[in-house]
Amino acid sequence: MGEVNKETKKYTVEVKQQWCKSCGICYALCPKGVLIKDQLGKAVVKDPALCIGCRICEEHCPDYCIKIGGEEK
């Protein structure tokens, strides 16, 4: 069988903790579980390698504390 060539798209996920108000929207909406809550309920990045770049978390954050970086190649 032939080898499948899959190009991995890489994204960065940044959470500005000082802006986060622990609403939980981002980690509730993330389809890949990239974001989780810490002991205070604030969003933290669990595994940025899982990010698919959908930007759902970034678009729904009422405090604008999440930034997704990277471009599809």
C-alpha positions in Angstrom: 0.0 0.0 0.0 1.1 3.6 -0.7 2.2 5.9 2.0 -0.3 8.7 3.0 1.3 12.1 3.1 -0.5 14.2 5.7 0.7 17.8 6.3 0.1 18.8 9.9 -1.2 22.3 10.5 0.2 23.9 13.6 -1.5 26.5 15.7 -0.6 28.4 18.8 -3.1 29.0 21.6 -2.5 31.9 24.0 -4.7 32.6 27.0 -4.2 35.9 28.8 -5.0 34.7 32.3 -5.3 38.2 33.8 -8.3 38.9 31.4 -10.0 35.6 31.9 -13.2 35.8 34.1 -13.7 32.1 34.4 -16.9 32.0 32.3 -16.1 28.5 30.9 -17.4 29.2 27.3 -14.1 28.4 25.7 -13.4 25.0 27.2 -17.1 24.1 26.8 -17.0 24.9 23.1 -13.6 23.6 22.2 -14.2 20.5 20.0 -10.8 19.0 20.7 -10.3 19.7 24.4 -7.4 22.0 23.9 -8.5 24.2 26.8 -9.4 23.1 30.3 -10.1 25.0 33.5 -7.6 25.4 36.3 -8.4 25.4 40.0 -9.9 28.9 39.8 -12.0 28.0 36.8 -9.8 30.0 34.4 -8.9 28.7 31.0 -5.5 27.0 30.5 -4.0 25.3 27.5 -4.0 21.5 28.0 -2.4 20.5 24.7 -1.9 23.1 21.9 -1.0 20.3 19.4 -4.6 19.2 19.4 -5.8 22.6 18.1 -7.4 22.5 14.7 -7.6 26.3 14.3 -11.3 26.5 14.3 -11.1 29.7 16.4 -14.4 28.9 18.2 -12.9 29.7 21.5 -11.4 33.0 20.3 -14.6 34.1 18.7 -16.8 33.4 21.7 -14.6 34.7 24.5 -16.4 37.7 25.9 -13.2 39.0 27.4 -11.0 38.6 24.3 -8.4 36.7 26.3 -7.8 33.9 23.7 -5.6 34.3 20.7 -5.2 31.5 18.1 -2.1 31.9 15.9 -0.8 30.1 12.9 -1.9 29.7 9.3 -3.1 26.8 7.3 -0.5 25.7 4.7 
